[in-house]
Amino acid sequence: MALLREEDRQYLINFFNEKLVDPVKIVYFTQKLECQFCEDTRNIYEEVSSLNPKITLEVYNFTVDRDKAAEYGIDKIPGAAIIGKEDYGIRFFGIPSGYEFMSLVEAIVHASRGETDLEETTKEKLRTLNQPVHIEVLVTPTCPYCPKMVTMAHQFAVENPNIRADMVEVTEFPHIANKYSVYGVPKTVINGGHGIEGAVPEHVFLEHLFSSLEEESGDGKGTIITP
């Protein structure tokens, strides 16, 4: 049964035809038992991959294919890597439904093109980053402000191979919500410490990213609270 309405399906077919450049591979990890949303998540990836021949889907068993999961840094399910001409560090953990469906669409486009819509000054600053950075954007499918942060984090990852950016749907991973004391979304966590509450403009996100690295170098970690 199709998940998308026919008019939405046709819109995305046309959208992908216009936007995609290089092939994109969705590498999805799942298992049948003890994963409430794995089947629904697989259905989404299957439908999206049917919209354009440049989008393909590889499905692996998280338990059986542990080496493959380790290769992509998948440590929980449902989990997926979006791979373009190279692995840009774009990851999804949890079902990309609701508002997050468009985050998936945008991630596919950016992985296919290998370029982003970020401001040139942002790109230049990101190129100076020479150490590993892990960005986790904690979301729920009903949050209208979350996709902005997810897409921005994924674009940061496209611009620098040292950055990995995860969308994490926290209702599926309550231990992560507890770990980071999530009381509202989006919450963006950088290297497991520095946190940004809410959706922020691009230049503010960039400032927090670099200030978090400065804090780490001084053994200090904090949370930035934004309106």
N, C-alpha and C positions, 0 to 999 in steps of 0.2 A: 504494500500500500504506500503510495506516494505521501511524503510528509509535507511537501510544498504545494501550495495552490498553483494551478496551471499558469496564472498570470505572473506569479513570483518566479516560477521555474523558467518561464520564457525570458523574464527580465534578467535573471542570472546567466542564462545561456548567452544572451546578447552582451552582457557585461563582461563575462569571461572572454568571449570572442574578441572583444575590443581591447581588453587590458592585458591578457596573458602573453608572455614572450617565450620564456623557456619552460620546459616541462616541470611540473611540481608533483612530488610524491608525498602522500600522507602515510606515515608509518605508525600504525595503530596497534596498541597492546591491550589485550583483553583477557578474560577468562569467563567461563560459564557460571562458576559457583562463587558465591560471596561477593558479588559485584552488582549492586542494584541497578546501576545505570549503564552498564557495559553494552547491553544489547541495543538500547536506545541510541547510545552514542555511535555505535557501529552503523546503525541505520542512517544516521545523519551523514557520516563520512561516505557511505556507499552512495547516497543520493547526490551529494555534492560532486563526487568523483564521476558520476554519470553525466554531468552537465557539460563537460568539455574533454576531448581526447587528450589534452595536455595534463589533465589531472588523473593520477593513478593512486590506487589504494593498496597498501601491503598490510596484512593483518598477522599478528603474532600472538602466541599464547604467552602471557606474562610469566607463568610458572615454568613452562617447558623451554621457552626461548630466552633464558636468563642472560646468555652472552650477548644476544642482540639487544635486550633491554639495557644492559650495562653500556653497550656501545653508544646508545642514544641518551643515556642518563635518565631512563624512565624508572622511577622507584615506587610508583603507585599507579593504580588503574581506576578508571579508564585514563590512559595517557597516550599522547600522540606527538610526534615530531613532524613539522612541516618542512620539507626539504626541497630546495630549488636546485640551481646549478651546483650549489654547495650547501652544507648544513649551516644555516645562519643562526642557529640557537633558538628557534621559535618552537615553543612547547605549549601544549594544552593538557591540563589535568582536570578531569571532570567533563561533564557534558556541555558542549558549546551550543546551548539552546537559549531561547528567549533573546534578550538583547545581545548576548554573546555570539549569536550566529553570525552577525556582521563582523565581529572580530575575526572569526574564522575566514570569512570571505576576504577581508582585507589582508590577512596573513598570507593567504594563497597568492594574492596579487603581488605583494611585496617580495615574497620568495621567488616568484616567477620572474619578476623584473630585476631583482637584485639591486634595487634602488628604492628610495623612500621619498616622502613628501615633506620631510623635515626642512627647516630653514637652513640655509647654507652655513650660517654661523654655528648652528648646532652641530652640523656634520663635521665642520672643522675642529670643533672642540672635542667631539667624540673620537676623532682620529688620534688625538694625543693620548688616549687612555691605553696603557700598556700593561695592565694587570687584570686578572680574572674578576668579573663582576657577575653576580647572580641576582636577577630581579624577579621577584614574585609579586604578581598583582592578584590580590585576593578579591574575589567577586561572588556575586550571586546572579542567576539568570534574570531576575526581576529588577536589577539595578540599571537605570538608564544612563548613569554617569560612568559606569565601569568600563564600557568598551573604549572610551577615549584613552584611558590609562593603559589598557591592554594593548591597543594598537600602537600607542606611542612607545611602550616598552619593547614591543616586537620590532619597531622601526629602529630603535636604538641598537638592538641586536644585529640587524641587517647591516648597520653602518660600521660595526666594529666586531671582529671575530672573538674578542675577549669577553663579550657580553652574551649571556644567556638570559632569555626572558620567558617566564612561565605565566600562563593564566592558570589560576587555581580556584576552582569552584568550591567554596569553603563548606557548604552544607553537606558535601560528599566527604569532606576530610575534616571532621570536627576537631581532631587532634591538632591540626595546623591552626585552626581558629583559636584554640586554647593556647597554643604555643606563642602566638603573636598577639594575644589579647585583643581579638577582633570584636569590636562592638558596633562597627558600621563599615560599609564598603562603598567605594573601593578603598582598600588599604594596600599600599605598595611597600614592600620590604626589600631592602637592599643588603645583600650579603648576610641575611639572617639577623640584622640588627636595626639599622636606621630605617625608620618608618615614615611614610607620608600618608596622612589621612585625607581622603577626599580626592576629587579630580582637580588637577592643577594645570596651568599653562605649560607649554613646552619649555620655556626658558627657566621656569621655576623647577620643573622636574630635573632639568640638566644641572641646575645649581645644587639641588639636594643630592644628586648622584655623586658629584665631585666632593661636596662637603662630607658625605658619608665616608669616602675614602680617606679624607683628611682626619676624620674622627677615629677611624680604625688605626691609622698610623700612630695616633696618640693614645690608643687603647680606650677611646671613649665612644660610646654609642648612645644615640638618643632618638627621640621621636619628634618629628616636625608636625605640629598641628596647624592645619590650614582651614580657612572658612569654607 
